[in-house]
Amino acid sequence: MRISKNKSSPFVIDLKDVGLPRQVLLLIKRVYNDPNTNRHTKDLIRFELQKLLGREFDIKGFLNNQD
């Protein structure tokens, strides 16, 4: 799994050896992509991750990526 700083930037955070934080991000991504997750919850997840990680990260791209 990779989180890029933005779509055109070569800067990438590789989360393959990070352990618990990686598992938490994957859990959040799974909840976000669950068919039963409503639009309000998806917006809240995106907003909170953006607040936590900062505007320079493509949170929506990460959540929508099927990797």
MODELLER restraints for C-alpha pairs under 7 A, 6 or more apart:
rsr = mdl.restraints
at = mdl.atoms
rsr.add(forms.Gaussian(group=physical.xy_distance, feature=features.Distance(at['CA:1:A'], at['CA:14:A']), mean=6.56, stdev=0.5))
rsr.add(forms.Gaussian(group=physical.xy_distance, feature=features.Distance(at['CA:1:A'], at['CA:15:A']), mean=5.91, stdev=0.5))
rsr.add(forms.Gaussian(group=physical.xy_distance, feature=features.Distance(at['CA:1:A'], at['CA:16:A']), mean=6.52, stdev=0.5))
rsr.add(forms.Gaussian(group=physical.xy_distance, feature=features.Distance(at['CA:1:A'], at['CA:67:A']), mean=6.45, stdev=0.5))
rsr.add(forms.Gaussian(group=physical.xy_distance, feature=features.Distance(at['CA:2:A'], at['CA:12:A']), mean=6.42, stdev=0.5))
rsr.add(forms.Gaussian(group=physical.xy_distance, feature=features.Distance(at['CA:2:A'], at['CA:13:A']), mean=5.76, stdev=0.5))
rsr.add(forms.Gaussian(group=physical.xy_distance, feature=features.Distance(at['CA:2:A'], at['CA:14:A']), mean=5.05, stdev=0.5))
rsr.add(forms.Gaussian(group=physical.xy_distance, feature=features.Distance(at['CA:2:A'], at['CA:15:A']), mean=6.23, stdev=0.5))
rsr.add(forms.Gaussian(group=physical.xy_distance, feature=features.Distance(at['CA:3:A'], at['CA:12:A']), mean=5.81, stdev=0.5))
rsr.add(forms.Gaussian(group=physical.xy_distance, feature=features.Distance(at['CA:3:A'], at['CA:13:A']), mean=5.34, stdev=0.5))
rsr.add(forms.Gaussian(group=physical.xy_distance, feature=features.Distance(at['CA:3:A'], at['CA:14:A']), mean=6.94, stdev=0.5))
rsr.add(forms.Gaussian(group=physical.xy_distance, feature=features.Distance(at['CA:3:A'], at['CA:62:A']), mean=6.07, stdev=0.5))
rsr.add(forms.Gaussian(group=physical.xy_distance, feature=features.Distance(at['CA:4:A'], at['CA:11:A']), mean=5.94, stdev=0.5))
rsr.add(forms.Gaussian(group=physical.xy_distance, feature=features.Distance(at['CA:4:A'], at['CA:12:A']), mean=4.36, stdev=0.5))
rsr.add(forms.Gaussian(group=physical.xy_distance, feature=features.Distance(at['CA:4:A'], at['CA:13:A']), mean=6.25, stdev=0.5))
rsr.add(forms.Gaussian(group=physical.xy_distance, feature=features.Distance(at['CA:4:A'], at['CA:57:A']), mean=6.25, stdev=0.5))
rsr.add(forms.Gaussian(group=physical.xy_distance, feature=features.Distance(at['CA:4:A'], at['CA:58:A']), mean=6.34, stdev=0.5))
rsr.add(forms.Gaussian(group=physical.xy_distance, feature=features.Distance(at['CA:5:A'], at['CA:11:A']), mean=5.72, stdev=0.5))
rsr.add(forms.Gaussian(group=physical.xy_distance, feature=features.Distance(at['CA:5:A'], at['CA:12:A']), mean=6.17, stdev=0.5))
rsr.add(forms.Gaussian(group=physical.xy_distance, feature=features.Distance(at['CA:5:A'], at['CA:56:A']), mean=5.44, stdev=0.5))
rsr.add(forms.Gaussian(group=physical.xy_distance, feature=features.Distance(at['CA:5:A'], at['CA:57:A']), mean=4.26, stdev=0.5))
rsr.add(forms.Gaussian(group=physical.xy_distance, feature=features.Distance(at['CA:5:A'], at['CA:58:A']), mean=5.98, stdev=0.5))
rsr.add(forms.Gaussian(group=physical.xy_distance, feature=features.Distance(at['CA:6:A'], at['CA:56:A']), mean=6.42, stdev=0.5))
rsr.add(forms.Gaussian(group=physical.xy_distance, feature=features.Distance(at['CA:6:A'], at['CA:57:A']), mean=5.58, stdev=0.5))
rsr.add(forms.Gaussian(group=physical.xy_distance, feature=features.Distance(at['CA:6:A'], at['CA:58:A']), mean=5.07, stdev=0.5))
rsr.add(forms.Gaussian(group=physical.xy_distance, feature=features.Distance(at['CA:7:A'], at['CA:58:A']), mean=6.96, stdev=0.5))
rsr.add(forms.Gaussian(group=physical.xy_distance, feature=features.Distance(at['CA:15:A'], at['CA:22:A']), mean=5.94, stdev=0.5))
rsr.add(forms.Gaussian(group=physical.xy_distance, feature=features.Distance(at['CA:29:A'], at['CA:63:A']), mean=5.42, stdev=0.5))
rsr.add(forms.Gaussian(group=physical.xy_distance, feature=features.Distance(at['CA:31:A'], at['CA:37:A']), mean=6.83, stdev=0.5))
rsr.add(forms.Gaussian(group=physical.xy_distance, feature=features.Distance(at['CA:32:A'], at['CA:42:A']), mean=5.66, stdev=0.5))
rsr.add(forms.Gaussian(group=physical.xy_distance, feature=features.Distance(at['CA:46:A'], at['CA:59:A']), mean=6.55, stdev=0.5))
rsr.add(forms.Gaussian(group=physical.xy_distance, feature=features.Distance(at['CA:46:A'], at['CA:60:A']), mean=6.62, stdev=0.5))
rsr.add(forms.Gaussian(group=physical.xy_distance, feature=features.Distance(at['CA:49:A'], at['CA:59:A']), mean=6.93, stdev=0.5))
rsr.add(forms.Gaussian(group=physical.xy_distance, feature=features.Distance(at['CA:50:A'], at['CA:59:A']), mean=6.34, stdev=0.5))
